[in-house]
Amino acid sequence: MQGGEGRLTRASGRFAYAPGVVDAGLIEAIPNVSEGRDAARLDRLAGAITTSGATLLDRTADPSHHRAVFTFAADAPAIRAAAVALARAAVAAIDLTAHAGVHPRIGALDVLPFVPLGAATMADAVAVAHAVGREIGETLGVPVLMYEAASRPPHRRSLEAIRRGGLAGLAARLHEPAWTPDYGPGTLHPTAGAMAVGARGPLVAWNLVLDRPDLALARRIARTIRASNGGLPCLKALGLPLAHTGQVQVSMNLTDYRTTSMAEVFTAVEIEAARGGVSIAASELIGLVPREALDDFATVAPEFAARHRDAVLEDRLSSCGLPGLSPASPD
């Protein structure tokens, strides 16, 4: 694979440019906030990021999910400042007691992952995650649970374990010694809930929309293909309704696109949809995607992949004046 001007090589547990090409140590943050309808509020949240010195790469919002995803990057000090500023703005602006959306959630700023890029290592991302989690817990009064590579107890490593049972389920577990938050108070914030902060490798957040509003079928497809039910490795999936369009989608997180490719996922959904007499009507990416992953998708669905060419992570970094870096390999 070629990226930017340099040849990519694998070394020291990450992908980095070969000698002769500048390889800055950037950290990417991809926070998910529980607001997907109020554009003015989303503008204010975006402003909290950019005024703190980070580069905002992408912003995606969905009214049915009532959720937005911001993607931004910077060196470690700036990414820490921007993440904390966003958390502060989200806690002030979002009241979960008045929130309703189809996507699972536990917080106003629901999940805050950090991804190492270029010369940055997973250890760098973990250090940033803990520094941010500590500051949020101590200054905002929000319980913070660390996940994925930043997790301490193994039973809390997965985001699904933290989110199990939603806000009510987490509130009950926080009283158990095994679920004492890593940072912050031992009870939910009254309006902002809790927050999952982590470090991980690159992830593809992806929705495939069916051409018939059959929610039972979308859910059956999700159950069949996801890893937790014996389906494709490294794939999480839910079947969700889209009230604002009247459609349904198979909403997915592909946690390691090098183990299970976008092409394999698309083919699996296509096969299961055909068994139900429907087709795939649209492909939606949430945030940005590594070029390698999209190039693979293009081998089975070139028309869909072509619509995502403006969402390539490396290209967006370059267009924003940052080095064209490949994302680090999963931990």
C-alpha positions, 0 to 999 in steps of 0.5 A: 500500500502507498500513502502520502509520499512514503512507503509504509513499513511495519515496525515496533507495533505500528505502521510508520513511514520509511526513513526520509519522510517526516513521521509526526507523532499524532494522536487522533480522538474520535469522541461520540456525543449524545447530540445529533439534532441541534446544529448550533449546539454541535457548532459550539462543541466543535468550537471547543475542540478547535479553540484548544489547538486540535485540528477538526478533521470530520463531524458526522451527526445522525438525528435518529441515533441522536448522536454525533461523532467528531474526529480530530488530531493533534500532538499529545498536549493539544489533544488532551486540552481539546478532549477535556474542553469538549467534555466540559462543553458536552457536560454543560450542554447535554442533559441525558434525562431529556435525551432519546435516541436509538443508539446505546449510550451512557453519557453526554460525552458517551465514549472518547477513544484515542488512536495513535498515528504515525510515530505515536505508539499505543502506549502514548495513546494510553497515557493520553487517555488516562490523563484525560480521564483523570482530569474529567473525573476530578474536575467535572464530577463524571465517573470515568471508566477506561476501556480497550488498551487503557483498561485496567480490570479485564472484565471492563475492557470492552465497551459493551461490558461498560454499556450493558443495561444502559444507564440504569445497568451501569448505575447499579454496577457502580456500587460494586467494588469490581465496578468502581470508576477509574476516575471521578465519583462512584455515582452517575452525574445527574445529567451527564451520566458517565464516560468511557475513555479508551485507547485503541487501534483504528476502527471503521464505523459503518452503516448499511441501509436496507431497501425495505424498512424491515427492522426484524430482518436488520436485527437478524442480519446483525445477530448473524454476522457479529462476532459475539454470536459466532459471526465475523471476527472483530465485528459488532453489529446492531439492527436499528430503525431510522425514524427520520428516513423511515429506513432501517440499517445494519449499524456496525463497528469493524474493530480490526479491518485487517482481520475482517475486511470491509469487503467481507462484511459487505458480502456477508450483509448482502447475502443475508439481506438477499435471503430476506428478499431485500438489497443494500440501498446505501452505505454510510461511513461515520467519521473517516476510514483508512485508505487500505480499508476502503480500497479493499471495499472497492473490490466488491462494491466499487460504486458504494466505495467511490462515494466514500473517497472524500472520507479517507483518513490519510487524505483528510490529514494531508488536506488539513496540513497534517502529515499523511500518516497511516493509522497504527496497527491494533493493539 
